[in-house]
């Protein structure tokens, strides 16, 4: 039942990306690549994932020009539907060599289709990547994914608003969320600006908070929903409502409003994943007004740190003809190429999770938009501090339940009651 549910969930809601098939019957190593004429990759987001794969394609052309890399953009829903349809049928015909899967969704695919993905244990050295990326990309000690981008979080800060309220950037470092709310009240009073913008239907902030404490919606095995007795989740919910009640939140309803409130100068801080950097920098008139600090930690839950994750994805090879060549391509690019990661960062803004990449020139560069701060270097350092949690197979299914629970809580229901009700619902739906 659990397997069937995960398949249905992956089919319905997975925000992942995949790749289509190629023809290859090579036997591995450089010979396999030489005999393989094509490898096809599907991914979403032409400005980020596809752009990164194009850099890898150019890089590999200098290593093995005999291999043709086809990169195809597809709508996420179409890609997922095709992948699930093919794997459910037991056939890989028409399916990709290489797929990109969001980390939150990876276990849904890896566990639902245990024979569909090529073992990359000999390609990927787990110790070379940020620890938190290994959990989602492996099963039973075997490595199936090549970790890609970091969803490491930071707190983007309008230092001019902060100073008007009597604070400096240093005052936002090494704080908990209670202190953050206190500062937010002062900012609102002195400047009229909201401290943060939130969409109550998007619990990204909750994810950030609980992972900072090494916690998730499920137990350590990634299976049993852990909601009612989850200390980190309970504290995160309470803090979310406290922010709302304090009047420091600018409520948004979608991505467009979220970015719009940032670019129009209506919020003082943006605690989120580093992928927001290009959107913030898109408003050139705000150059020199922003800086980045570590995120606050939970104050009551033991073990919380000033580092967390929001998003991120990894590359996978389907277990089909051409798998050796596809694995070799990833081995020479995303799995090891430090110099390529410098290009990915300088051209696209990618912060990879390959630890060695952090020592490169691009990562060490100062960013004048952020007052000369070496923000990429900071993000890379925080990446290594992110607690490793098991996202399991049902992150989004449980979160759908928690969104309703949050609405009930914000509407006045008792916190223990809404979490207990959510636990019961999750236990019923996820067998």
WORA-V367135 format. One line per field, one symbol per residue. phi: phi as a letter, one per 30 degrees, with the letter a starting at -180 (. if undefined). burial: I if it has 24 or more other ideal C-beta (glycine too) atoms within 12 Angstrom, else O. Layout:
phi->???
burial->???
This chain:
phi->.dddddddddddbdcbbbbcdbcabdcjiddddddccbbcbcaciddbddddddddddddddcbddcccccbdbdedddddddddddddiccdicddbbcbdddcededdddbdcdcddcedccdeddceedddedcbbhicccccecdccecacdbdddddddcjbceedcchccdddedddeddddddcicddacbcecbceddeeddddcicbdbdddicddbcdccddddddeddeddddddicccdccadddeddddddicbcbbdaddddeeddddcddceiccbbcdddcdccddjdbcbabbjjbbcbcddaejddddddedddbddadddddddeddccjdcdcdeddddddddcddcdeciiddddddddddedcdddbcdicbeddddedddddddddddjdddedddddddddddddcc
burial->OIOOIIIIIIIOIIIIIIIIIIIIOIOOOOOIIOOIIIIIIIIIIOOIIIIIIIIIIOIIOOOIOOIIIIIIIIOIOOIIOIIIOIIIOOOIOOIIIIIIIIIIIIIIIIIIIOOIIIIIIOIIOIOIIIIIIIIIIIIOOOIIIIIIIIIIIIIIIIIIIIOOIOIOIOIIIOIIIOOIIIIIIIIIOOIOIIIIIIIIOIIIIIIIIIIIIIIIIIOOOIIIIIIIOIIIIIIIIIIIIIIIOIOIIIIIOOOOOIIOIIIOIIIIIIIIIIIIIIIIIOIOOIOOIIIIIIIIIIIOIOOIIIIIIIIIIIIIIIIIIIIIIIIIIIIIIIIIIIIIIIIIIOOIIIIIIIIIIIOIOIIOOOIOIIOOIOIIIIIIIIIIIIIIIIIIIIIIIIIIIIIOIIOIIIOOOOIOOIIOOIIOIIOOOIO
